[in-house]
Amino acid sequence: MGRFQHVLIVGASSGMGAALARRYAAGGSRVALVARRRDLLEELAASIDAENGEGRALVFPHDVRNRGEVPELFQEIARALGGLDLVVYAAGIGLKVAFDEFDTAKDERIIEVNLLGAMAWLNPAAERFGRLKRGTIAGIGSIAGDRGRSGAPAYNTSKAALHTYLEALRNRVGRYGVKVVTLKPGFVATELTAGMGKLPMMVSAERAAEIMERKIRRGVVTAYIPARWRVVSWIIRSIPSVVFRHLRV
């Protein structure tokens, strides 16, 4: 875990983002914590510093929908950390949508957080790393982006688009030695899945972060979290559209 000395995590206040922050800090990294909820960030930073030493975690409150703030804030974080080796976009939301509900306002919010926020933060990361010819970018997508499920159109779309965007970044800056990693978890016990009941093959945020850290360190192209979801994805993608459209999933 010590490979990355300076780590920026967007969406670090809870779930997989917070778990990754703890892992990198424990491995010797200085970590910049970015998220909307200042109180949770400060609580996480205090806990990280208590366990690993003062100044290991830095707090930067920010709502990813405020994309105009990003260029200046990105540079501020790079200066405060003393450099950047890894940028992780972990922010994401999934709003409840009834099967017969078509709510553009909800769709817009999902796209803003899951996709446009990622582009706002990872564009400057790609530009910086491409210029320096080193660095790693990681984006947390979802197995949900592998098909257009009728139960969550905007969420599926945001994750599918994120996958394509990360591939495009990889094709742009990979030639310079920059790694771009797409992480596609299945069910993870986070705020997003709270209240959904018992879900198959669910793992804790800590277990997901453990696997993600390993995949990011190796610089893999695409990783399902855990790996068995790759088989599930293959099955889902193999279902003919004429059958899939009748599934209320």
N, C-alpha and C positions, 0 to 999 in steps of 0.2 A: 504493500500500500504506500510505501514511502516514495514511489517513483514520481508522484505528482506533489510538488512542493506548494503550489499555489492553485487553489481550487475555488471556482465560483459555482454555486448551486442556486438556480432560480426555482422557487417553489420549495424552499427549505424548511418551512415552518412546521410541517407534519408529514406523516406517511413515509414514502420511500425517499423523498428529498431529505427529511430530517435524519433518517436512518443512514443514508449515504454520508451526510455531513459528519455524523458521529464516527463512522468507520474511517473516513479520510483523516479526521483530526486525530484519532487514536493511532493512525499510522504515521503521524508526523507532519501532515499537511497543515498549512494555514488555510482556513476556509472562510469565504465570504458568503453570508447567508442572506438571500434575497427572498422576500415574500411580502404579502399585503399586511399580515397581522403582526404588528410590532411586538405585542406582549408575548406571543409565542416564540418569536425570534429571540427576544432578550432572554427568555427562560431557557431556550435551547443553548444559546451562547454561554450563559452562566454555567450551565451543566457541563458543557464541553470544556470550558476553561478550568472548572473545578477538577475535572478528571485528567486534564492534559497540560495544564499550565496557562497562565494569563496571556491574553492576546492571541490565542489559537483561533478563535472565532470572531468575526467582525459582522456587525448587523447593519443591513441596508434595507429599510422598509420601502416597498414599492409595489404598486398594483400594475400587473403586466398589461392591463388595458391602457395604461398611460404610456403609450409607445414613444411619444415625443421626449420623454425623460431619459430614454435608454442611452443614446450616444454619450452624453455627458456623464451619466452614472457609470457606464461601462468603463470609461477612462478613469474615473475616480476610484473604482474598485481595483483596477489594475495597479494604480499607484499605491493604494493603501496596502495591498497584499505584497507589493514588491515584485510583481510579475504575474503571469498567468500560464498555467500548463494545461488545465482542464476546465472546460465549461460544460455544465450539465443543465439541461432544461427539464425540470421535473414538475413544473406547474401544470395543472389540469383540473377540469371540472366536468361533471356529468349530471345534468339536471333531469329530474324525473319528468317523463313525457308520457301521457296516456296514449294508447294505441290509436285513438281517433283524434288526437290533438295535433294541430299544426300551428305552432307558436313561433313566429319569426323572431320575436324578441329573445326567447330562450336560445334559439339557434344562433343568433348573432353573438350572444354572450359566450356560448361554447366555442365558437370559431375564434372569437377574439382572444380567449385565454389559451386554448389548446393549440392554435395554429399561428395567428398573427403575433401573439406574444413571443412564441418560439422564433419566428422569423426576425422580430425586432432585436432579440438578444443574440441569436446565433449568426446573423449577418455580420455584425462587427467582430464576433469571435473568428469567423472564417476569414475575414479580411486581415485581421491581426496575425493569425496563425499562418495564413498563406504567405504573408509578407516575411514572417520570421522563418518560414519553412519548418515548422515544428508545432506540436500541440495536439490536443485531442478534444473533440466535441462529442457529446452524447445527448441523445434525445429520448425521453421515455414516451413511447407510443402505446400500442395496445394490440392484442390479438383481435380486438373488436374492429380494427381497421381492415381486416382481411376480407370481409364481405359486407354488403349493404343490408344489415339486419333491419327489419321493419320496426323493431321496438325502439331504436335510438338512431334515427337518420343523421342528425347533425353530429352526434358524438362519433359515429362510425366514419363520417366524412372527414372530420377534423383529424382523426388518427390516420386514416388512409392518406390524406394530404400531407401530414407530417412525415410519413414514411417516404413519400415521393420527394418532398423538399430535402430531407436528409440525404437521399440518394443523389440528388442534384448537387448538393454541397460537396458530397464525397467526390463526385465526378469533376468538380471544379478545383478543389484544393488537395485532393488525394495525391495528385501528381507531384505535389511539393513536399510530400512526406507527412501531411496532416491526416490524422485518423478521425473518421466520423462514424460513430457507433449508433445503430438503431436498436433500442431495447423494447421488446414487445412482451410485457407481462400478461399472464392470464389473471385469475382472480387473486387479489392481494387484500389482506385485511387492513383497510384504510377508511378514512371518512367517506370515500366514494362508494364503498361496498357496505357500509354500515346500514343495518336495517333490511338487507336483502336476504337474510336468513342464511342457512347453511348452503354454501356454494361448493361445487366440486373442485378438488385439487387446490383449494385455497392455501396460500402460504402467508406467513407474517411479513410485515414490511421489512423487518430485520433480515429475514431469510432472503427476501427478494434483493435487498441491498447487498448482501454477501455475494450473491450470484452476479449481480450487476457489476460490482467492483472488480470481480475477476474477469468478466467479459470486456470491460472498459480497459483494464490493464493490458489485456491481450490485443486490444484494438480490432476486435472482430467486426464484421460488417453488420450483420443482423443476428440478434440473440433473442430467442424465446425464453421467458422466465417463468417457471423452470423449463428445461429443455423439452420435457414431454409435451408441452403445448405445441411444439412444432408438428407433431403427429396429428394432434387435434385440428390444427389449422389446415393441414393437408386434407383431412377428411371433410372439413367444412367447405373448403374451396372446391372439392370434388363433387359436391352436391349440385345437380343440374338446376339451373335457374327456375325451370318450370316446377320443380319440387320445393326449392328454397323459398319461393315467394308465398307458399302456403304455411310456412312455419312462423308462428308468432313468437319470435325471439328478438 
